[in-house]
Amino acid sequence: MISPSVQIPTPPAFLDVHKVMDLLPHRYPFLLVDRVTGLEPDKFVKAYKNVSINEPFFQGHFPGLPVMPGVLIVEAMAQAGGFMVLTGQSDEVVSTSIFLFTGIESVRFRKPVVPGDRLDLHCELIRKKMQLWKMRGTAHVDGVLAAEAELTAAIVPKGSFS
């Protein structure tokens, strides 16, 4: 029996792909976040993508030497950042708006991402001004930095594309 004074650590709250899809509009094959493992709205998000040989982009990038395209690594960071921002919004904003990538700065690719890797994503808010967010994103594989970037994004009404 455990003494009442002993604190048993609780596991971190995990948000599975179904919860991710409740907030992000992306779907296969473009949903690049499998699970959220840490989150504080408008502060940071930790998530991951399991990279499988079955990803459609590996058919052509590159035959015989599959490497995840860098642009998709950056997109995965942006989707994780979008999840961080959208969790801090009201249900009305989430249902009537979309979170759009508006800029990328200081992108660096440090390590190839290949099938079988787990791409660990981390985004933290740098600043927010009105409906614009600037974040720093990193992607790691086995604790090694694979990519980093500063990302900017905005929340815009869904009907503004007409």
C-alpha positions in Angstrom: 0.0 0.0 0.0 1.2 3.5 -0.9 1.4 6.0 1.9 -1.0 8.9 1.4 1.9 11.4 1.6 3.6 9.8 -1.5 2.8 11.7 -4.6 2.4 9.5 -7.7 3.3 11.5 -10.8 0.5 11.7 -13.4 1.4 11.1 -17.0 1.2 14.1 -19.3 -2.1 14.7 -21.1 -1.9 13.3 -24.6 -4.1 14.6 -27.3 -4.4 11.9 -30.0 -4.9 12.4 -33.7 -8.7 12.6 -33.3 -8.4 15.6 -31.0 -5.9 17.1 -33.3 -8.3 16.8 -36.2 -11.0 18.4 -34.1 -9.0 21.6 -34.3 -6.9 21.5 -37.5 -8.6 21.3 -40.9 -5.9 19.2 -42.4 -6.5 15.6 -43.4 -4.6 12.7 -44.8 -2.2 12.9 -46.6 -1.5 16.4 -45.4 -2.1 16.1 -41.6 1.4 16.1 -40.2 0.8 15.9 -36.5 -0.1 12.5 -35.0 -0.2 13.5 -31.3 0.2 16.5 -29.0 2.2 15.6 -25.9 2.5 19.0 -24.2 0.5 22.2 -24.5 0.0 25.6 -23.0 -2.2 27.8 -25.3 -0.4 30.8 -26.7 2.9 29.7 -25.0 4.2 26.4 -26.4 3.2 23.0 -27.9 5.0 19.7 -28.1 3.9 17.2 -30.6 5.1 14.5 -33.0 4.7 12.9 -36.4 5.6 9.2 -36.9 7.3 9.1 -40.3 6.3 6.0 -42.2 7.6 4.5 -45.5 4.0 4.6 -46.6 4.0 8.4 -46.8 3.0 9.3 -50.4 5.9 11.8 -50.9 8.5 9.0 -50.5 7.5 7.6 -53.9 9.3 10.5 -55.6 11.5 12.0 -52.9 13.8 10.1 -53.5 13.3 6.7 -55.1 15.8 4.3 -53.4 16.8 7.0 -50.8 13.6 8.2 -49.1 14.0 11.6 -47.3 11.2 13.7 -45.9 11.0 17.0 -47.9 12.1 19.9 -45.8 9.0 21.9 -46.7 6.9 19.2 -45.1 9.0 19.3 -41.9 8.4 23.1 -41.8 4.7 22.5 -42.5 4.6 20.0 -39.6 6.0 22.6 -37.3 3.4 25.1 -38.5 0.6 22.7 -37.9 1.8 22.1 -34.4 2.0 25.9 -33.9 -1.5 26.2 -35.3 -2.8 23.8 -32.7 -1.1 25.8 -30.0 -2.8 29.0 -31.2 -6.2 27.6 -31.9 -6.6 26.0 -28.5 -6.5 29.5 -27.0 -9.4 30.7 -29.2 -13.1 30.6 -28.6 -15.2 27.9 -30.3 -16.7 30.7 -32.5 -13.3 31.8 -33.8 -12.2 28.2 -34.4 -15.4 27.4 -36.4 -15.4 30.5 -38.5 -11.7 31.1 -39.1 -8.6 29.3 -40.5 -5.1 29.6 -39.3 -2.8 30.4 -42.2 1.0 30.3 -42.6 2.1 33.8 -43.6 5.9 33.6 -43.4 9.0 31.6 -42.8 12.4 33.0 -41.7 15.7 31.6 -40.6 15.0 28.0 -41.8 17.8 25.6 -41.3 17.8 21.9 -42.1 20.3 20.0 -39.9 19.6 16.3 -40.3 17.6 14.2 -42.9 14.3 12.7 -41.7 13.7 9.2 -43.0 11.1 6.5 -42.7 11.0 5.0 -39.2 11.8 8.3 -37.5 9.6 10.0 -35.0 9.7 13.7 -35.7 9.4 15.6 -32.4 8.0 19.0 -32.9 8.2 22.0 -30.6 6.8 25.5 -31.1 6.9 28.4 -28.8 5.4 31.8 -29.1 7.8 34.7 -29.8 5.1 37.3 -29.9 1.5 38.0 -30.8 0.1 41.2 -32.2 -3.7 41.3 -33.0 -4.4 38.2 -35.0 -0.7 37.6 -36.0 1.6 35.1 -34.3 5.3 34.6 -34.6 6.8 31.4 -33.3 10.0 29.5 -33.1 9.7 25.9 -34.3 12.1 23.0 -34.0 12.0 19.5 -35.2 14.1 16.7 -33.6 14.8 13.1 -34.3 16.2 11.0 -31.4 17.1 14.3 -29.6 19.1 15.6 -32.6 18.0 18.8 -34.2 16.7 18.1 -37.7 15.2 21.5 -38.6 14.4 24.9 -37.1 12.5 28.0 -38.3 10.7 31.1 -37.3 7.1 30.9 -38.5 4.5 33.6 -38.8 0.8 32.9 -39.1 -2.6 34.6 -38.9 -6.2 33.8 -38.1 -8.4 34.9 -41.0 -12.2 34.4 -41.6 -12.9 31.3 -43.8 -14.9 33.4 -46.3 -12.0 35.7 -47.1 -10.8 33.5 -50.0 -13.7 34.4 -52.3 
